[in-house]
Amino acid sequence: MASKRPLRLSVKFNLILSCALILLFLGTAFLTYRDQKEVAQKIALDQGRSATRELVATFNHMSDIVRDEPETNYALVPQVVATQIAKKISAKDHYSIRQVSLNFRNPDNRPDSYEAEQLKVFSAENKSEIYRITQNQGKEVFRYMKALAADESCLKCHGTFESAPEFIQQRFPREHPSYNYQPGEIIGAVSVVRPMAGLYRDVASNLKQTFYYRAWTLVLVVVVTWVFVRKLIIMPVQSASDTIHHITTTGDLHERIPVKGPQDEIGQLLIDFNTMMGELDRTTLQRRESEDRYRNLIEAAESAIVTFLENGKIIISNQQAEQLIGLSRSDLLGESVFEYFEDNDRLKATLAALSQTDKKHTSRYMFRAASGDIRDMEITLVLASAVDNAPMFTAILRSQK
């Protein structure tokens, strides 16, 4: 099965940038949605407070100007007037507002279960207003309630039975719970119910516009980032990668990475690489010249000569050594020299001692050619090099007649 081709750096960067763009857009969309939802709730709260202030102001105004009129016209009672105005507002607007009380006189002021619970909270916790988002028949609604404390105008009708006007006494008997309020006691509340669907629709256009601008801003940021990253990072790295690949496949040490743009860390890296390649090219040229001189020297020798590493791997041989062993140069290079000696353990021990003491040693060994022919050979071992703890040895083989 063929191995998968690795993704190029530009493709990886595009994938990372795309994922980052998607995550940024989703995060921005979520934050925008949350902000717009908070804006809608704030609008509902402001509307609830404003409507409540208007209703309370109407009630206070009626309380200030009404004198004996309610005795002949019950509809002029300030509380009744405020209730009727609230009905008219609720009938023509997109939210409802009314006054509610646990001890109501008008059935229209009967609290629902939520309002009754909040009225108890007002009395118990001394709160002035409560608002929250609730569910009503599966839809979100904003509910606002403002506590109403009994004052002098309220106590005219809701104080003691004896102090209430006669028309109130006639309508509501002594045992009715709407009497006997004390100053400052919670007598009821203004309740506002605002469906949120309409508000959400109102801010939807703003939300879409915000999404549009933020999306294009993110795209612009990503494109600009991509252009700069491609020019300053990806292209220099790609150029370095192509040059290094060319060097490794062709062995051309004259190749250099073109250095363009600012001399930042990447630019300095490319400069240092070119400097290193220049030094390597000179070193390689010197090594080749040295090898050529060494090869010419050993080719002129009458004895067989092989050069090998500490593990026995043959790296250089002359024509006489190839004839002695019976292998061509291409077959001989890379082979272990120990395979051609009967007593290779003694040879290894000699090499170990040679690398620590004298640099030259001559002794006789039984040599075995590739054909299996065995002969007595005089071998001179020379420590040719010990650079970087990687000793290299040269063996000069002479036949004993």
C-alpha positions in Angstrom: 0.0 0.0 0.0 1.4 3.4 -1.1 2.2 5.8 1.8 0.2 9.0 1.9 1.9 12.0 0.6 2.6 14.5 3.4 0.8 17.8 3.2 2.8 20.8 2.0 3.4 23.6 4.5 1.2 26.0 2.5 -1.7 23.5 2.7 -1.2 23.0 6.4 -1.2 26.7 7.0 -4.3 27.2 4.9 -6.1 24.5 6.9 -5.0 26.0 10.2 -6.0 29.5 9.0 -9.4 28.2 7.8 -10.1 26.5 11.1 -9.1 29.6 12.9 -11.3 31.7 10.7 -14.3 29.4 11.3 -13.7 29.3 15.1 -13.3 33.1 15.2 -16.5 33.6 13.2 -18.5 31.2 15.4 -17.1 32.8 18.5 -17.9 36.2 17.1 -21.4 35.1 16.1 -22.0 33.7 19.6 -20.8 36.9 21.3 -22.9 39.1 18.9 -26.0 37.0 19.5 -25.5 37.2 23.2 -24.9 41.0 23.0 -28.0 41.5 20.9 -30.1 39.3 23.2 -28.9 41.4 26.1 -29.8 44.6 24.1 -33.3 43.2 23.5 -33.8 42.5 27.2 -32.5 46.0 28.1 -35.0 47.5 25.7 -37.8 45.4 27.3 -36.7 46.6 30.7 -36.5 50.2 29.7 -40.0 49.9 28.2 -41.3 48.3 31.3 -39.9 50.9 33.6 -41.1 53.7 31.3 -44.7 52.4 31.0 -44.8 51.8 34.8 -43.7 55.4 35.5 -46.4 56.7 33.1 -49.1 54.6 34.8 -48.0 55.6 38.3 -47.8 59.2 37.2 -51.4 59.0 35.9 -52.6 57.5 39.2 -50.8 60.2 41.2 -52.2 62.9 39.0 -55.8 61.6 39.4 -55.3 61.3 43.1 -54.2 65.0 43.3 -57.1 66.4 41.2 -60.0 64.1 42.1 -62.1 65.3 45.0 -65.7 64.1 45.5 -66.3 63.0 41.9 -66.0 59.2 42.6 -69.0 59.3 44.9 -71.2 59.9 41.9 -69.0 58.3 39.2 -67.0 55.3 40.3 -65.1 55.3 37.0 -63.2 58.4 38.4 -61.6 56.5 41.2 -57.8 57.0 40.6 -57.2 53.2 40.8 -60.1 52.5 38.4 -58.8 55.2 36.0 -55.3 53.7 36.0 -56.7 50.3 35.4 -58.7 51.5 32.4 -55.7 53.3 30.9 -53.6 50.2 31.3 -56.3 48.2 29.4 -56.2 50.7 26.6 -52.4 50.6 26.4 -52.4 46.8 26.4 -55.1 46.7 23.7 -53.2 48.8 21.1 -49.6 48.0 22.0 -47.4 45.0 21.8 -47.1 44.6 25.6 -49.6 44.4 28.5 -49.5 46.5 31.6 -51.8 46.4 34.6 -52.0 46.8 38.4 -52.2 43.6 40.5 -52.8 43.0 44.2 -53.2 40.0 46.4 -56.2 41.8 48.0 -57.8 43.0 44.8 -61.1 44.7 44.5 -61.3 44.7 40.7 -61.2 41.2 39.1 -59.1 42.7 36.4 -56.4 43.2 39.1 -56.3 39.5 40.1 -52.7 38.3 39.9 -51.7 35.2 38.0 -49.5 32.6 39.7 -46.2 34.3 38.8 -47.5 37.7 39.9 -48.8 36.3 43.2 -45.5 34.7 44.0 -43.6 38.0 43.2 -46.0 40.0 45.4 -45.1 37.8 48.3 -41.4 38.3 47.5 -42.0 42.1 47.6 -43.5 41.9 51.0 -41.0 39.5 52.4 -37.7 40.8 50.9 -38.4 44.5 50.6 -37.6 44.6 46.9 -38.7 47.5 44.7 -38.7 45.8 41.3 -38.3 42.3 39.8 -37.7 41.4 36.1 -36.8 38.3 34.2 -37.3 36.2 31.1 -39.9 33.5 31.5 -41.8 31.0 29.3 -45.4 31.5 28.4 -47.0 28.9 26.2 -43.6 27.9 24.9 -42.6 31.5 24.0 -40.2 33.8 25.8 -41.7 36.8 27.5 -40.2 39.5 29.6 -41.9 40.2 32.9 -41.4 43.3 34.9 -43.0 44.2 38.2 -42.8 47.4 40.2 -43.9 47.3 43.9 -46.5 49.8 45.0 -46.3 50.9 48.6 -49.4 52.3 50.4 -49.2 56.1 50.9 -51.7 58.7 52.0 -53.7 58.7 48.8 -54.0 54.9 48.9 -55.1 54.9 52.6 -58.1 57.1 51.8 -59.8 53.9 50.4 -57.5 51.2 51.8 -57.1 52.3 55.4 -59.6 51.4 58.0 -63.2 50.7 57.0 -64.4 53.6 59.0 -62.1 56.1 57.2 -63.1 54.9 53.7 -65.6 56.9 51.7 -69.2 55.8 51.9 -69.4 54.6 48.3 -66.4 52.3 49.0 -68.0 51.0 52.2 -71.2 50.2 50.2 -69.2 48.3 47.6 -66.8 46.5 49.9 -67.9 45.3 53.3 -65.8 45.6 56.5 -64.4 42.0 56.2 -62.9 42.6 52.7 -59.1 42.1 52.8 -58.4 45.3 50.9 -58.8 47.3 54.1 -56.4 48.0 57.0 -53.2 48.7 55.1 -50.4 50.6 56.9 -48.3 53.4 55.4 -45.3 51.9 53.4 -46.9 48.4 53.3 -46.9 46.7 49.8 -50.4 47.2 48.5 -49.8 45.8 45.0 -47.6 46.1 42.0 -47.5 47.2 38.4 -47.0 44.2 36.1 -45.7 44.4 32.6 -45.6 41.5 30.2 -43.6 41.9 27.0 -43.3 39.1 24.4 -39.7 38.9 23.3 -40.3 37.6 19.8 -41.1 41.0 18.5 -38.0 42.5 20.1 -35.9 39.7 18.7 -37.2 40.5 15.2 -36.5 44.2 15.7 -32.8 43.5 16.4 -32.5 40.8 13.8 -31.6 43.3 11.1 -28.8 44.8 13.4 -27.6 41.3 14.1 -27.4 40.4 10.4 -25.6 43.6 9.6 -23.1 43.0 12.5 -22.5 39.5 11.3 -21.9 40.8 7.8 -19.3 43.4 8.9 -17.6 41.1 11.3 -17.4 38.3 8.8 -15.8 40.6 6.2 -13.4 42.0 8.8 -12.3 38.5 9.8 -11.8 37.6 6.1 -9.8 40.7 5.5 -7.6 40.0 8.6 -7.1 36.4 7.4 -6.2 37.4 3.9 -3.7 40.1 5.0 -2.2 37.6 7.5 -1.9 34.9 4.8 -0.2 37.4 2.4 2.4 38.4 4.9 3.0 34.9 6.3 3.3 33.5 2.8 5.8 36.2 1.8 7.8 36.3 5.0 7.7 32.7 6.2 6.3 30.1 3.8 8.0 31.3 0.6 11.5 31.5 2.2 11.0 28.1 3.9 9.7 26.6 0.6 12.7 28.0 -1.2 15.0 26.5 1.4 13.2 23.2 1.2 13.5 23.0 -2.6 17.2 23.9 -2.6 18.0 21.3 0.1 16.0 18.7 -1.8 17.9 19.5 -4.9 21.2 19.2 -3.1 20.3 15.9 -1.5 19.1 14.4 -4.8 21.9 15.7 -7.1 24.8 16.1 -4.7 25.4 19.6 -6.1 27.0 21.4 -3.3 27.3 24.6 -5.3 23.5 25.3 -5.0 22.6 28.2 -2.7 19.3 29.4 -1.3 18.3 32.8 -2.6 18.0 35.3 0.3 15.4 38.0 -0.1 13.5 40.3 2.3 14.4 41.4 5.8 17.3 39.8 7.7 15.1 38.3 10.4 15.5 34.9 12.0 14.5 33.1 8.8 16.8 35.3 6.7 19.7 34.7 9.1 19.0 31.0 9.0 19.2 31.0 5.2 22.4 33.0 5.2 24.0 30.6 7.8 22.9 27.7 5.6 24.5 29.1 2.5 27.7 29.8 4.6 27.6 26.2 5.8 27.2 24.9 2.3 30.1 27.0 1.2 32.3 25.5 3.9 31.0 22.0 3.1 31.7 22.5 -0.6 35.3 23.6 0.1 35.8 20.8 2.6 34.3 18.2 0.1 36.6 19.5 -2.6 39.6 19.3 -0.4 38.6 15.8 0.7 38.1 14.7 -2.9 41.5 16.1 -3.9 43.0 14.4 -0.9 41.3 11.1 -1.8 42.4 11.4 -5.5 46.0 12.0 -4.4 45.8 9.1 -2.0 44.2 6.9 -4.6 46.9 7.8 -7.2 49.5 7.0 -4.6 48.2 3.6 -3.6 47.6 2.7 -7.3 51.2 3.3 -8.0 52.2 1.0 -5.1 53.2 -2.6 -5.9 51.5 -4.0 -2.8 47.8 -4.5 -2.2 46.4 -1.8 -0.1 42.9 -1.4 1.5 41.7 1.3 3.8 38.8 0.4 6.2 36.9 1.6 9.2 37.1 0.2 12.8 34.2 -2.1 12.0 36.1 -3.5 9.0 34.1 -1.8 6.3 36.4 -1.3 3.3 36.2 2.3 1.9 39.3 2.5 -0.4 41.2 -0.2 -2.3 43.8 -0.3 -5.1 43.9 -2.5 -8.2 46.4 -4.9 -6.6 44.0 -5.5 -3.6 41.1 -6.1 -6.0 43.2 -8.7 -7.9 44.4 -10.3 -4.6 40.9 -10.7 -3.2 39.3 -11.5 -6.5 36.6 -8.9 -6.5 35.9 -5.7 -8.5 36.1 -2.4 -6.8 32.3 -1.9 -6.8 31.9 -5.4 -5.1 34.7 -4.9 -2.7 33.7 -1.5 -1.3 31.5 -1.9 1.8 32.6 -5.4 2.5 34.2 -6.3 5.8 38.0 -6.9 5.7 37.7 -9.3 8.6 36.0 -11.8 6.3 39.3 -12.4 4.4 41.4 -13.4 7.4 41.4 -16.8 9.1 42.5 -15.3 12.5 40.3 -12.2 12.5 40.0 -12.1 16.3 43.7 -11.5 16.5 43.5 -8.9 13.8 40.8 -7.1 15.8 42.8 -7.2 18.9 45.8 -5.8 17.0 43.7 -3.0 15.7 42.4 -2.1 19.2 46.0 -2.0 20.5 47.1 0.0 17.5 44.6 2.7 18.1 45.8 3.2 21.7 49.6 2.8 21.4 51.7 2.6 18.2 50.3 3.7 14.9 52.0 0.9 12.9 52.2 -2.8 13.3 53.5 -5.6 11.0 52.6 -9.2 11.4 51.8 -12.4 9.4 48.2 -13.6 8.9 46.6 -16.3 6.9 44.7 -14.5 4.2 41.7 -16.1 2.4 40.7 -14.8 -1.1 37.1 -14.6 -2.3 37.8 -17.9 -4.2 38.7 -19.6 -1.0 42.5 -19.8 -1.7 44.4 -19.4 1.5 48.0 -18.0 1.6 50.4 -16.7 4.2 50.6 -12.8 4.0 52.7 -10.2 5.7 50.4 -7.4 6.7 51.4 -3.9 7.8 48.6 -2.1 9.7 48.7 1.7 9.9 46.4 4.0 11.9 45.5 6.3 9.0 43.2 8.6 10.9 41.5 8.9 14.3 39.3 11.9 13.8 36.2 12.3 16.0 36.8 8.9 17.7 36.2 7.1 14.4 39.6 5.5 13.6 40.4 4.5 10.0 43.1 1.9 9.2 45.2 1.1 6.1 46.4 -2.5 5.5 49.4 -3.2 3.2 49.3 -6.8 2.1 52.5 -8.6 0.8 52.6 -12.2 -0.2 55.3 -14.5 1.4 57.1 -16.4 -1.2 
